[in-house]
Amino acid sequence: MIEARDLAKSYAGKAAVSGLSFDVRPGTVTGFLGPNGAGKSTTMRLMLGLDTGAGTCTFDGKPFTAYAEPMREVGALLEAKPFHPTRTARNHLLMLATSNRIPAQRVDEVLGLVGLADVAGKKPSTFSLGMGQRLGLAAALLGNPHTLILDEPANGLDPQGIHWLRELLKALANEGRSVFVSSHLLSEMALMADELVVIGKGRMIANGPVEDFTKLSVRNHVLVRTPQAGELASLIGAKLAGVGSVQRTGDSELTVTGLEANAVGDLAFDNRIRVHELSTHNATLEEAFLEITGNAAEYTAHAPAAAPTTPQEGAR
Amino acid sequence: MTAAIRYEWTRLRTLRSTWWLTFGVLAVGVGFTAIAALIVRVNVHADELSGGRLDGDMARFYVEAAMTQFSIVDPMFYLVAFVAAIVGILGWGHEYRHGMIRATLTAVPQRWAVFSAKYLIVGLWVTALVVTSCLLSLLVAGVFFIGIDVTYDAGDILGTILRHVLYSVLVTWLAMSLTVLVRHQTFALVMLFLWPMGIELLVRTFAIMISGFSHNDVYANAMRFLPFNAGGRIMQTFGAQNDTFGPYHDLTTFGDPLSALGGFIVFGGLVACLIAAACAAFSTRDA
């Protein structure tokens, strides 16, 4: 169980993280989302006592720095390639293991688990980004910890690797562990996470089950196809009474928000209106995320201006 | 603390650079000793020998000078210490250069323990390195002295080795502290050599010039307090006297030149201050 309370950090007077409080419960994968520069990595470092700041974070009731052998309690992956390039993968893990009295046998186990057994004696300088991530994951799993904190663990992994990671984290959560993971791969997060912590510009935007988060999106709507679109639109408008909306999106098509599909169907039936299609469109996590964090992005790109027409093209 | 010691010990011995530098130190020590002993062998004059026997201060000078690559002589310096100090620079430098510091602190979150263990283990490594270098050098020097009956006191040899160990460990800790403070191993590496061989040399040159123009020796005399100049006095038991090298006697702590104790107080004091600053910085800033 992770309990973060009032985490805060500022750089040169500018708040990077401000008053973040959340829980990560055992048996769940909690996704940590936010635009670039939102403060996700800073938050994770604050949680582990790596950065100085305000607030508290406890892991099963104790701060990270209070553990004598913390790798047995909390496994962390914070860097893309957190190792010396010429120390072999096995020696890297052995170094971490000896400090926490983890048997050397466990080093070989986790190397096998992450698929690096064949390169255990190789220097990580030859590793791809994905292999580096796997080595970082092996380090996080070394102490068989109850809690995992992983910052962008899917970065650099190939599709098979991402699938493996998803199954691994879900399996670990199913064993009763607390898994806190940040990622930009929203489709992956949608498949993997049970709960979400969403931040923007260092502040909490949403915190709770994934379903609750996607329900916040205005992109959730009911699509109706009916030859009596005008008549049904009037009835729905009266029923909504200002809460939600109904829009004609075609000659015989309506898009409705604020009413469930069954309510729209009942309304049509009661008024003898023929309906050809009645479907619910649920917002994806990506749609909800983009909509809700739209104003919280620290760095935004602009669409490139149209390329100027060359004289030759203009002459054609 | 034991967790940090286990971590640091494994970290140090599983790095290839540690072994390269270790062999480098031994090669520098033994190689320079071979050259020094050869020079000694060629230049030992028959009139210094009494029935093929070399003893007294002269024997002590030749043996210890060969063993320590002449660093017992004021104002020579001990190259072995500077090469060994690179082990310390890399000890901290790799943490920052390769982002290892966060992995380190997630394995051992007690910063004071990480900090202390690093100084302790690297200090012990450098101690073993200097002792080995001295003993190997003594062996090599012995080969060059075959045919000459050299008598010397084992206590003097041990004392000389301990002085070199002390100096080397202090240089290493100074280099480590610089690395922690600037978090840049290349800068620390450059400073390790530039400080004694460039900056102090320039300061001394200017001080002598000012003393010369002003007819006031106070500036030139104050140069004995320059850190590496003072640090060298820990090892330098011989100086140029009456057209030859002879052992220093009856030096006062902060006289000119400084005694070994005076040198230790000045140089050791600076190192202690740098370690304290590095510890404060490491304990309080973001990893």
Boltz contact constraints between the chains, C-beta under 6 A:
constraints:
  - contact:
      token1: [A, 49]
      token2: [B, 109]
      max_distance: 6.0
  - contact:
      token1: [A, 50]
      token2: [B, 102]
      max_distance: 6.0
  - contact:
      token1: [A, 50]
      token2: [B, 105]
      max_distance: 6.0
  - contact:
      token1: [A, 50]
      token2: [B, 287]
      max_distance: 6.0
  - contact:
      token1: [A, 51]
      token2: [B, 286]
      max_distance: 6.0
  - contact:
      token1: [A, 64]
      token2: [B, 109]
      max_distance: 6.0
  - contact:
      token1: [A, 65]
      token2: [B, 109]
      max_distance: 6.0
  - contact:
      token1: [A, 70]
      token2: [B, 109]
      max_distance: 6.0
  - contact:
      token1: [A, 71]
      token2: [B, 107]
      max_distance: 6.0
  - contact:
      token1: [A, 76]
      token2: [B, 106]
      max_distance: 6.0
  - contact:
      token1: [A, 78]
      token2: [B, 102]
      max_distance: 6.0
  - contact:
      token1: [A, 79]
      token2: [B, 99]
      max_distance: 6.0
  - contact:
      token1: [A, 79]
      token2: [B, 102]
      max_distance: 6.0
  - contact:
      token1: [A, 82]
      token2: [B, 99]
      max_distance: 6.0
  - contact:
      token1: [A, 82]
      token2: [B, 103]
      max_distance: 6.0
  - contact:
      token1: [A, 84]
      token2: [B, 94]
      max_distance: 6.0
  - contact:
      token1: [A, 84]
      token2: [B, 98]
      max_distance: 6.0
  - contact:
      token1: [A, 86]
      token2: [B, 16]
      max_distance: 6.0
  - contact:
      token1: [A, 87]
      token2: [B, 14]
      max_distance: 6.0
  - contact:
      token1: [A, 91]
      token2: [B, 14]
      max_distance: 6.0
  - contact:
      token1: [A, 95]
      token2: [B, 10]
      max_distance: 6.0
  - contact:
      token1: [A, 95]
      token2: [B, 11]
      max_distance: 6.0
  - contact:
      token1: [A, 96]
      token2: [B, 107]
      max_distance: 6.0
  - contact:
      token1: [A, 98]
      token2: [B, 6]
      max_distance: 6.0
  - contact:
      token1: [A, 98]
      token2: [B, 10]
      max_distance: 6.0
  - contact:
      token1: [A, 99]
      token2: [B, 3]
      max_distance: 6.0
  - contact:
      token1: [A, 99]
      token2: [B, 6]
      max_distance: 6.0
  - contact:
      token1: [A, 99]
      token2: [B, 7]
      max_distance: 6.0
  - contact:
      token1: [A, 99]
      token2: [B, 107]
      max_distance: 6.0
  - contact:
      token1: [A, 99]
      token2: [B, 108]
      max_distance: 6.0
